[in-house]
Amino acid sequence: ADIGDIIRGKDLYVGNRKEREKEKLQQNLKEIFKKIHGELKGEAQNHYNGDKQNNFYQLREDWWNANRQEVWKAMICGAPKEAHYFRKTACGQGMETHGYCRCISGDPPTNLDYVPQYLR
């Protein structure tokens, strides 16, 4: 799973040993997004009313779409400058990532965000 799948509640991981940890993480995320929802006003709050279990999946999805770049930057800011990862197609320019795992444009490669987890 990646961080985007976890935040959006789309983590496909199944395993008995880690199941309790996953449930605890999802419960924490539900509480976080419940607080975010509680701070919204008027029409925005109505738009994101929770589902039957108050998972706030649409709010989580939209939050991730609005914040994915910043989350990626925060996750990789500690990477060594010489770190390279992903294939040469990650940055859409036929090159590997450069310096701090970023594309030449300075953006972290988020291309895998759009690939369903089971295909990665």
C-alpha positions as CSV (number, residue, x, y, z in Angstrom):
1,A,0.0,0.0,0.0
2,D,1.1,3.6,-0.4
3,I,0.2,6.6,1.7
4,G,-2.4,7.8,-0.7
5,D,-4.3,4.4,-0.7
6,I,-4.2,4.4,3.1
7,I,-5.5,7.9,3.5
8,R,-8.2,7.3,1.0
9,G,-9.2,4.0,2.7
10,K,-8.3,1.9,-0.4
11,D,-5.5,-0.2,1.1
12,L,-5.8,-3.7,-0.2
13,Y,-3.5,-5.2,2.3
14,V,-4.8,-8.3,4.1
15,G,-2.9,-10.2,6.6
16,N,-3.8,-11.5,10.1
17,R,-0.6,-10.4,11.8
18,K,-1.0,-6.7,10.9
19,E,-4.8,-6.6,10.7
20,R,-5.1,-5.0,14.2
21,E,-2.6,-2.3,13.3
22,K,-4.4,-1.6,10.1
23,E,-7.7,-1.3,11.9
24,K,-6.2,1.0,14.4
25,L,-4.7,3.2,11.6
26,Q,-8.1,3.3,9.8
27,Q,-9.9,4.2,13.1
28,N,-7.4,7.1,13.6
29,L,-7.9,8.3,10.1
30,K,-11.7,8.2,10.6
31,E,-11.3,10.4,13.7
32,I,-9.0,12.8,11.9
33,F,-11.4,13.2,9.0
34,K,-14.3,13.5,11.3
35,K,-12.6,16.5,12.9
36,I,-11.8,18.0,9.5
37,H,-15.5,17.5,8.6
38,G,-16.6,19.2,11.8
39,E,-14.5,22.3,11.0
40,L,-16.2,22.6,7.6
41,K,-19.0,25.1,7.2
42,G,-22.4,25.1,5.5
43,E,-22.6,23.6,2.1
44,A,-19.1,22.1,2.3
45,Q,-20.0,20.2,5.4
46,N,-23.2,18.9,3.9
47,H,-21.4,17.9,0.7
48,Y,-19.0,15.6,2.8
49,N,-21.5,14.1,5.2
50,G,-20.1,10.7,6.1
51,D,-21.2,7.3,4.8
52,K,-22.9,4.7,7.0
53,Q,-19.8,4.1,9.0
54,N,-18.6,7.7,8.9
55,N,-15.5,6.8,6.9
56,F,-15.7,10.2,5.0
57,Y,-14.3,8.5,1.8
58,Q,-15.2,11.4,-0.5
59,L,-13.6,13.9,1.9
60,R,-10.5,11.7,2.2
61,E,-10.3,11.4,-1.6
62,D,-10.6,15.2,-2.2
63,W,-8.2,15.9,0.7
64,W,-5.6,13.6,-0.9
65,N,-6.1,15.2,-4.3
66,A,-5.6,18.7,-2.9
67,N,-2.6,17.7,-0.7
68,R,-0.7,14.9,-2.5
69,Q,2.1,17.1,-3.7
70,E,2.8,18.4,-0.2
71,V,2.6,14.9,1.3
72,W,5.1,13.6,-1.3
73,K,7.5,16.5,-0.6
74,A,7.2,15.9,3.2
75,M,7.9,12.2,2.8
76,I,11.0,12.6,0.6
77,C,12.6,15.7,2.2
78,G,14.9,13.5,4.2
79,A,16.1,11.5,1.1
80,P,19.8,12.0,0.3
81,K,20.5,14.4,-2.6
82,E,21.9,11.6,-4.7
83,A,18.8,9.3,-4.2
84,H,17.3,8.1,-7.5
85,Y,14.3,5.9,-7.7
86,F,11.6,4.9,-10.1
87,R,12.0,4.1,-13.7
88,K,13.2,6.5,-16.3
89,T,9.6,7.2,-17.2
90,A,8.7,8.6,-13.7
91,C,9.2,12.2,-14.7
92,G,7.8,11.9,-18.2
93,Q,11.0,13.0,-19.8
94,G,12.8,9.6,-20.3
95,M,15.0,10.3,-17.3
96,E,15.3,9.1,-13.7
97,T,14.5,11.3,-10.8
98,H,17.2,13.7,-9.7
99,G,18.3,15.1,-6.4
100,Y,16.1,14.3,-3.4
101,C,14.0,12.0,-5.5
102,R,12.5,14.8,-7.5
103,C,12.0,15.3,-11.2
104,I,14.0,18.0,-13.0
105,S,10.9,20.3,-12.6
106,G,11.3,20.0,-8.8
107,D,8.1,18.0,-8.3
108,P,8.1,14.6,-6.7
109,P,6.9,11.9,-9.1
110,T,3.3,11.1,-8.2
111,N,2.6,9.0,-11.3
112,L,1.8,5.9,-9.3
113,D,-1.0,7.7,-7.5
114,Y,-3.2,7.0,-10.5
115,V,-2.4,3.3,-10.9
116,P,-4.7,1.0,-9.0
117,Q,-2.9,-0.7,-6.1
118,Y,-3.4,-4.2,-7.4
119,L,-1.6,-3.3,-10.7
120,R,1.6,-2.0,-9.0
